[in-house]
Amino acid sequence: TEESLRPWFEAGVVAVGMGSKLVSADILKDGAWDKLEQRSKDTVALIKSIRAL
């Protein structure tokens, strides 16, 4: 979420670990690659918006 990512980027990090928050067990089990793709795109867009401020 923005609330969890914003403080890290405001502190100056250049990367964060996402782990199961990005790639859940359900996505892997179901082979829901379209869901993973969308989740990844949404996360990149969120990080770009945070870094733009």
N, C-alpha and C positions, 0 to 999 in steps of 0.2 A: 504494500500500500504506500501511498505517498507519505503518510504519516511515519512509516517506518524507514523509508528511504531518504527522505529530505534531510534529516539531521546528519546522516553519514556524508552526503555530498556537500552539505554546508560546512562540515568539518574538514573537507578537502580530499576525501578519498577519490580515487579514479576508477575503482571497481568494487563490486560487492559480490559476495557469494549468495546464490539463490537456492540451490539444492532442491529439496522437495517442495518448496513454495512455487517453484517454476515447473518442475517435472514431477508430478505426483505419481504415486503408485498406480492409481486408477488410469491415468493416461497411458502408462507403460503396459498395464495389464490388458487394456482395451485396444491398444494400438491406435489411440485417438490422436494421430499426428496432426490433423487439422486443428484440434484444440490446442496442442502444444505450439503450433505455429502462431496461432492467434494470440495466445498468452505471451509468447515471446515478443511479438510485434507490439502488443500493448505495453509491455514492460519497457521496451526500448523507447517508445514514445513518451512514457512517463518520465524516464530518466532524462531524456532530451529536454523535456519541459522544465524539470527541476534545475538542470544545469544552465538553462537559458536565463534564469532569474538572477 
